[in-house]
Amino acid sequence: MENLKNLRVGFGVCGSFCTFSRAFTAAKKLKEYGCEVIPFMSFCASEIDTRFGTAQDNINKLEEICHNKVINTIEGAEPVGPKKMLDVMCVAPCTSNTTAKLALGITDTPITMAVKSHVRNSRPVVIAVSTNDALGASAKNIGILQNYRNFYFVPYSQDDYEGKPFSMVAHFELIPHTISCAIDGRQFQPMILY
């Protein structure tokens, strides 16, 4: 994936805390491919302590991986578009809350502001879904985003079809491949995996 070298990737982390380790591994992989990775975190991701780590520990991990400071304010994310800071914006994990806001054009978090600001330049946004209701209430919003120009999805599948029959999670290890396709204007396929 030679086209990833020197790519400026915004890496937005939302509050699906159980997928943080996979998201951080993906950010690390992007660095290994030669990307400059600029980290963003939602209010929830950067402020809530969970059994998956404290908020400060997660900020520290992401900053250590990316060698850049986390942007976790709306004011910090707003210049993304005007300054053309990014070649691609990746949201991983992207929760149902953020998916809904992006589908409806609501801009009230650092992640939604970064995406809104970024798409004004007609550049790609890569979404790594992680939600317990992807096949329920969130299905509509995922469908809306899949029909928007410049939105691309990391392939996803049901993560526990017996215990959580509506839940779907992206295959975070496919983030670099999805970004590589997205910058060429293509959706990485297949989008839904078994």
Phi and psi restraints in degrees (value plus and minus 20) as a CYANA .aco file:
   2 GLU   PHI     -80.5   -40.5
   2 GLU   PSI     -48.0    -8.0
   3 ASN   PHI     -93.3   -53.3
   3 ASN   PSI     -21.6    18.4
   4 LEU   PHI    -107.1   -67.1
   4 LEU   PSI     -38.6     1.4
   5 LYS   PHI     -82.0   -42.0
   5 LYS   PSI     108.8   148.8
   6 ASN   PHI      48.3    88.3
   6 ASN   PSI      -9.8    30.2
   7 LEU   PHI     -92.0   -52.0
   7 LEU   PSI     116.2   156.2
   8 ARG   PHI    -112.2   -72.2
   8 ARG   PSI      88.3   128.3
   9 VAL   PHI    -130.6   -90.6
   9 VAL   PSI     100.4   140.4
  10 GLY   PHI     -99.9   -59.9
  10 GLY   PSI     111.6   151.6
  11 PHE   PHI    -142.1  -102.1
  11 PHE   PSI      80.7   120.7
  12 GLY   PHI    -116.3   -76.3
  12 GLY   PSI     105.1   145.1
  13 VAL   PHI    -130.0   -90.0
  13 VAL   PSI     102.0   142.0
  14 CYS   PHI    -124.6   -84.6
  14 CYS   PSI     158.7   198.7
  15 GLY   PHI    -101.1   -61.1
  15 GLY   PSI      17.1    57.1
  16 SER   PHI    -111.2   -71.2
  16 SER   PSI      58.4    98.4
  17 PHE   PHI     -78.7   -38.7
  17 PHE   PSI     -52.1   -12.1
  18 CYS   PHI     -86.5   -46.5
  18 CYS   PSI     -34.1     5.9
  19 THR   PHI    -125.4   -85.4
  19 THR   PSI     -14.8    25.2
  20 PHE   PHI     -77.8   -37.8
  20 PHE   PSI     -62.9   -22.9
  21 SER   PHI     -82.2   -42.2
  21 SER   PSI     -58.1   -18.1
  22 ARG   PHI     -89.6   -49.6
  22 ARG   PSI     -57.7   -17.7
  23 ALA   PHI     -85.0   -45.0
  23 ALA   PSI     -63.8   -23.8
  24 PHE   PHI     -84.4   -44.4
  24 PHE   PSI     -57.3   -17.3
  25 THR   PHI     -83.5   -43.5
  25 THR   PSI     -60.1   -20.1
  26 ALA   PHI     -85.4   -45.4
  26 ALA   PSI     -61.3   -21.3
  27 ALA   PHI     -81.7   -41.7
  27 ALA   PSI     -61.2   -21.2
  28 LYS   PHI     -82.6   -42.6
  28 LYS   PSI     -61.5   -21.5
  29 LYS   PHI     -82.9   -42.9
  29 LYS   PSI     -60.4   -20.4
  30 LEU   PHI     -81.0   -41.0
  30 LEU   PSI     -60.0   -20.0
  31 LYS   PHI     -81.5   -41.5
  31 LYS   PSI     -62.2   -22.2
  32 GLU   PHI     -82.8   -42.8
  32 GLU   PSI     -51.3   -11.3
  33 TYR   PHI     -97.9   -57.9
  33 TYR   PSI     -24.0    16.0
  34 GLY   PHI      77.7   117.7
  34 GLY   PSI      -8.0    32.0
  35 CYS   PHI     -97.2   -57.2
  35 CYS   PSI     128.5   168.5
  36 GLU   PHI    -108.7   -68.7
  36 GLU   PSI     102.3   142.3
  37 VAL   PHI    -131.4   -91.4
  37 VAL   PSI      99.3   139.3
  38 ILE   PHI    -125.0   -85.0
  38 ILE   PSI      94.2   134.2
  39 PRO   PHI    -105.8   -65.8
  39 PRO   PSI     121.0   161.0
  40 PHE   PHI    -146.9  -106.9
  40 PHE   PSI     127.5   167.5
  41 MET   PHI    -156.6  -116.6
  41 MET   PSI     121.7   161.7
  42 SER   PHI     -89.4   -49.4
  42 SER   PSI     148.1   188.1
  43 PHE   PHI     -76.6   -36.6
  43 PHE   PSI     -68.1   -28.1
  44 CYS   PHI     -80.4   -40.4
  44 CYS   PSI     -68.1   -28.1
  45 ALA   PHI     -81.7   -41.7
  45 ALA   PSI     -53.9   -13.9
  46 SER   PHI    -118.5   -78.5
  46 SER   PSI     -19.5    20.5
  47 GLU   PHI    -145.9  -105.9
  47 GLU   PSI     -35.4     4.6
  48 ILE   PHI    -123.9   -83.9
  48 ILE   PSI     108.8   148.8
  49 ASP   PHI    -106.5   -66.5
  49 ASP   PSI     115.3   155.3
  50 THR   PHI    -156.8  -116.8
  50 THR   PSI    -199.9  -159.9
  51 ARG   PHI     -88.4   -48.4
  51 ARG   PSI     -30.3     9.7
  52 PHE   PHI    -113.2   -73.2
  52 PHE   PSI     -15.2    24.8
  53 GLY   PHI     112.4   152.4
  53 GLY   PSI     139.5   179.5
  54 THR   PHI     -97.8   -57.8
  54 THR   PSI     138.3   178.3
  55 ALA   PHI     -77.6   -37.6
  55 ALA   PSI     -65.0   -25.0
  56 GLN   PHI     -85.9   -45.9
  56 GLN   PSI     -58.8   -18.8
  57 ASP   PHI     -81.7   -41.7
  57 ASP   PSI     -61.2   -21.2
  58 ASN   PHI     -87.3   -47.3
  58 ASN   PSI     -59.4   -19.4
  59 ILE   PHI     -80.8   -40.8
  59 ILE   PSI     -67.9   -27.9
  60 ASN   PHI     -79.5   -39.5
  60 ASN   PSI     -63.6   -23.6
  61 LYS   PHI     -80.8   -40.8
  61 LYS   PSI     -66.6   -26.6
  62 LEU   PHI     -85.9   -45.9
  62 LEU   PSI     -60.7   -20.7
  63 GLU   PHI     -85.9   -45.9
  63 GLU   PSI     -56.9   -16.9
  64 GLU   PHI     -86.0   -46.0
  64 GLU   PSI     -61.1   -21.1
  65 ILE   PHI     -86.1   -46.1
  65 ILE   PSI     -66.4   -26.4
  66 CYS   PHI    -105.8   -65.8
  66 CYS   PSI     -39.6     0.4
  67 HIS   PHI      38.8    78.8
  67 HIS   PSI      11.8    51.8
  68 ASN   PHI    -162.6  -122.6
  68 ASN   PSI     133.2   173.2
  69 LYS   PHI     -93.7   -53.7
  69 LYS   PSI     122.3   162.3
  70 VAL   PHI     -88.4   -48.4
  70 VAL   PSI     114.4   154.4
  71 ILE   PHI    -118.2   -78.2
  71 ILE   PSI      95.2   135.2
  72 ASN   PHI    -153.9  -113.9
  72 ASN   PSI      10.4    50.4
  73 THR   PHI    -151.6  -111.6
  73 THR   PSI     135.4   175.4
  74 ILE   PHI     -84.0   -44.0
  74 ILE   PSI     -61.1   -21.1
  75 GLU   PHI     -82.8   -42.8
  75 GLU   PSI     -56.7   -16.7
  76 GLY   PHI     -90.4   -50.4
  76 GLY   PSI     -50.6   -10.6
  77 ALA   PHI    -104.9   -64.9
  77 ALA   PSI     -43.4    -3.4
  78 GLU   PHI     -78.7   -38.7
  78 GLU   PSI     -57.7   -17.7
  79 PRO   PHI     -90.6   -50.6
  79 PRO   PSI     -25.8    14.2
  80 VAL   PHI     -70.4   -30.4
  80 VAL   PSI     -69.0   -29.0
  81 GLY   PHI     -94.5   -54.5
  81 GLY   PSI     -75.7   -35.7
  82 PRO   PHI     -77.2   -37.2
  82 PRO   PSI     -55.4   -15.4
  83 LYS   PHI    -110.9   -70.9
  83 LYS   PSI     -21.2    18.8
  84 LYS   PHI      29.1    69.1
  84 LYS   PSI      32.0    72.0
  85 MET   PHI     -91.4   -51.4
  85 MET   PSI     -44.4    -4.4
  86 LEU   PHI    -147.3  -107.3
  86 LEU   PSI     131.2   171.2
  87 ASP   PHI    -110.7   -70.7
  87 ASP   PSI     -52.1   -12.1
  88 VAL   PHI    -169.5  -129.5
  88 VAL   PSI     125.6   165.6
  89 MET   PHI    -134.5   -94.5
  89 MET   PSI     105.1   145.1
  90 CYS   PHI    -134.7   -94.7
  90 CYS   PSI     110.6   150.6
  91 VAL   PHI    -131.1   -91.1
  91 VAL   PSI      91.1   131.1
  92 ALA   PHI    -169.8  -129.8
  92 ALA   PSI      86.6   126.6
  93 PRO   PHI    -100.8   -60.8
  93 PRO   PSI     132.1   172.1
  94 CYS   PHI    -130.1   -90.1
  94 CYS   PSI      91.1   131.1
  95 THR   PHI     -97.1   -57.1
  95 THR   PSI     149.7   189.7
  96 SER   PHI     -83.4   -43.4
  96 SER   PSI     -54.4   -14.4
  97 ASN   PHI     -83.0   -43.0
  97 ASN   PSI     -67.8   -27.8
  98 THR   PHI     -88.6   -48.6
  98 THR   PSI     -59.4   -19.4
  99 THR   PHI     -77.3   -37.3
  99 THR   PSI     -65.9   -25.9
 100 ALA   PHI     -82.4   -42.4
 100 ALA   PSI     -64.3   -24.3
 101 LYS   PHI     -84.2   -44.2
 101 LYS   PSI     -61.5   -21.5
 102 LEU   PHI     -85.0   -45.0
 102 LEU   PSI     -60.6   -20.6
 103 ALA   PHI     -84.0   -44.0
 103 ALA   PSI     -52.5   -12.5
 104 LEU   PHI    -120.5   -80.5
 104 LEU   PSI     -18.4    21.6
 105 GLY   PHI      54.1    94.1
 105 GLY   PSI       7.5    47.5
 106 ILE   PHI    -109.0   -69.0
 106 ILE   PSI     108.3   148.3
 107 THR   PHI    -143.6  -103.6
 107 THR   PSI      65.3   105.3
 108 ASP   PHI    -156.9  -116.9
 108 ASP   PSI       0.5    40.5
 109 THR   PHI    -159.1  -119.1
 109 THR   PSI     144.2   184.2
 110 PRO   PHI     -78.9   -38.9
 110 PRO   PSI     -56.4   -16.4
 111 ILE   PHI     -90.6   -50.6
 111 ILE   PSI     -68.1   -28.1
 112 THR   PHI     -85.2   -45.2
 112 THR   PSI     -53.9   -13.9
 113 MET   PHI     -87.1   -47.1
 113 MET   PSI     -63.1   -23.1
 114 ALA   PHI     -81.5   -41.5
 114 ALA   PSI     -64.4   -24.4
 115 VAL   PHI     -84.9   -44.9
 115 VAL   PSI     -68.6   -28.6
 116 LYS   PHI     -78.8   -38.8
 116 LYS   PSI     -64.6   -24.6
 117 SER   PHI     -85.9   -45.9
 117 SER   PSI     -57.6   -17.6
 118 HIS   PHI     -90.0   -50.0
 118 HIS   PSI     -62.8   -22.8
 119 VAL   PHI     -89.2   -49.2
 119 VAL   PSI     -35.9     4.1
 120 ARG   PHI     -82.1   -42.1
 120 ARG   PSI     -39.1     0.9
 121 ASN   PHI    -116.2   -76.2
 121 ASN   PSI      -9.8    30.2
 122 SER   PHI      35.2    75.2
 122 SER   PSI      21.0    61.0
 123 ARG   PHI    -128.4   -88.4
 123 ARG   PSI     138.0   178.0
 124 PRO   PHI     -91.6   -51.6
 124 PRO   PSI     126.3   166.3
 125 VAL   PHI    -139.6   -99.6
 125 VAL   PSI     108.4   148.4
 126 VAL   PHI    -130.6   -90.6
 126 VAL   PSI     106.2   146.2
 127 ILE   PHI    -130.9   -90.9
 127 ILE   PSI     106.4   146.4
 128 ALA   PHI    -132.0   -92.0
 128 ALA   PSI      73.1   113.1
 129 VAL   PHI     -84.1   -44.1
 129 VAL   PSI     121.1   161.1
 130 SER   PHI    -169.9  -129.9
 130 SER   PSI      78.9   118.9
 131 THR   PHI    -173.1  -133.1
 131 THR   PSI     122.3   162.3
 132 ASN   PHI     -95.5   -55.5
 132 ASN   PSI     -27.9    12.1
 133 ASP   PHI    -148.7  -108.7
 133 ASP   PSI      14.5    54.5
 134 ALA   PHI     -81.0   -41.0
 134 ALA   PSI     -50.9   -10.9
 135 LEU   PHI    -120.1   -80.1
 135 LEU   PSI      -6.0    34.0
 136 GLY   PHI    -145.1  -105.1
 136 GLY   PSI    -139.3   -99.3
 137 ALA   PHI     -80.5   -40.5
 137 ALA   PSI     -51.6   -11.6
 138 SER   PHI    -103.3   -63.3
 138 SER   PSI     -31.8     8.2
 139 ALA   PHI     -76.0   -36.0
 139 ALA   PSI     -61.0   -21.0
 140 LYS   PHI     -81.0   -41.0
 140 LYS   PSI     -64.9   -24.9
 141 ASN   PHI     -90.0   -50.0
 141 ASN   PSI     -58.2   -18.2
 142 ILE   PHI     -81.5   -41.5
 142 ILE   PSI     -63.8   -23.8
 143 GLY   PHI     -81.0   -41.0
 143 GLY   PSI     -60.8   -20.8
 144 ILE   PHI     -80.3   -40.3
 144 ILE   PSI     -68.4   -28.4
 145 LEU   PHI     -85.6   -45.6
 145 LEU   PSI     -54.9   -14.9
 146 GLN   PHI     -86.2   -46.2
 146 GLN   PSI     -39.2     0.8
 147 ASN   PHI    -116.2   -76.2
 147 ASN   PSI     -24.9    15.1
 148 TYR   PHI    -100.7   -60.7
 148 TYR   PSI     122.4   162.4
 149 ARG   PHI     -85.5   -45.5
 149 ARG   PSI     121.9   161.9
 150 ASN   PHI      54.5    94.5
 150 ASN   PSI     -12.0    28.0
 151 PHE   PHI    -125.7   -85.7
 151 PHE   PSI     111.4   151.4
 152 TYR   PHI    -151.2  -111.2
 152 TYR   PSI     126.5   166.5
 153 PHE   PHI    -134.3   -94.3
 153 PHE   PSI     113.6   153.6
 154 VAL   PHI     -87.4   -47.4
 154 VAL   PSI     112.5   152.5
 155 PRO   PHI     -71.5   -31.5
 155 PRO   PSI     120.3   160.3
 156 TYR   PHI    -156.9  -116.9
 156 TYR   PSI     144.2   184.2
 157 SER   PHI    -174.8  -134.8
 157 SER   PSI     149.4   189.4
 158 GLN   PHI     -87.6   -47.6
 158 GLN   PSI     114.5   154.5
 159 ASP   PHI    -117.0   -77.0
 159 ASP   PSI     -40.3    -0.3
 160 ASP   PHI    -179.3  -139.3
 160 ASP   PSI      56.8    96.8
 161 TYR   PHI     -85.6   -45.6
 161 TYR   PSI     -41.1    -1.1
 162 GLU   PHI    -106.6   -66.6
 162 GLU   PSI     -66.5   -26.5
 163 GLY   PHI    -100.5   -60.5
 163 GLY   PSI     -52.7   -12.7
 164 LYS   PHI    -156.7  -116.7
 164 LYS   PSI      57.8    97.8
 165 PRO   PHI     -85.7   -45.7
 165 PRO   PSI     -32.3     7.7
 166 PHE   PHI    -126.1   -86.1
 166 PHE   PSI     -20.9    19.1
 167 SER   PHI    -104.8   -64.8
 167 SER   PSI     120.1   160.1
 168 MET   PHI    -160.4  -120.4
 168 MET   PSI     124.6   164.6
 169 VAL   PHI    -156.0  -116.0
 169 VAL   PSI     119.5   159.5
 170 ALA   PHI     -87.6   -47.6
 170 ALA   PSI     134.6   174.6
 171 HIS   PHI    -109.0   -69.0
 171 HIS   PSI      72.7   112.7
 172 PHE   PHI     -77.9   -37.9
 172 PHE   PSI     -48.0    -8.0
 173 GLU   PHI     -86.2   -46.2
 173 GLU   PSI     -34.4     5.6
 174 LEU   PHI    -115.4   -75.4
 174 LEU   PSI     -14.4    25.6
 175 ILE   PHI     -78.4   -38.4
 175 ILE   PSI     -69.4   -29.4
 176 PRO   PHI     -78.3   -38.3
 176 PRO   PSI     -61.8   -21.8
 177 HIS   PHI     -83.3   -43.3
 177 HIS   PSI     -61.6   -21.6
 178 THR   PHI     -85.3   -45.3
 178 THR   PSI     -61.8   -21.8
 179 ILE   PHI     -84.0   -44.0
 179 ILE   PSI     -63.0   -23.0
 180 SER   PHI     -77.2   -37.2
 180 SER   PSI     -61.9   -21.9
 181 CYS   PHI     -91.0   -51.0
 181 CYS   PSI     -62.6   -22.6
 182 ALA   PHI     -81.0   -41.0
 182 ALA   PSI     -58.7   -18.7
 183 ILE   PHI     -90.3   -50.3
 183 ILE   PSI     -35.5     4.5
 184 ASP   PHI    -117.2   -77.2
 184 ASP   PSI     -12.8    27.2
 185 GLY   PHI      58.6    98.6
 185 GLY   PSI       3.0    43.0
 186 ARG   PHI    -142.4  -102.4
 186 ARG   PSI     125.8   165.8
 187 GLN   PHI    -104.6   -64.6
 187 GLN   PSI     105.9   145.9
 188 PHE   PHI     -84.2   -44.2
 188 PHE   PSI     114.3   154.3
 189 GLN   PHI    -143.0  -103.0
 189 GLN   PSI     133.9   173.9
 190 PRO   PHI     -94.3   -54.3
 190 PRO   PSI     130.7   170.7
 191 MET   PHI    -100.3   -60.3
 191 MET   PSI     -55.8   -15.8
 192 ILE   PHI    -132.6   -92.6
 192 ILE   PSI     102.2   142.2
 193 LEU   PHI    -125.6   -85.6
 193 LEU   PSI     137.9   177.9
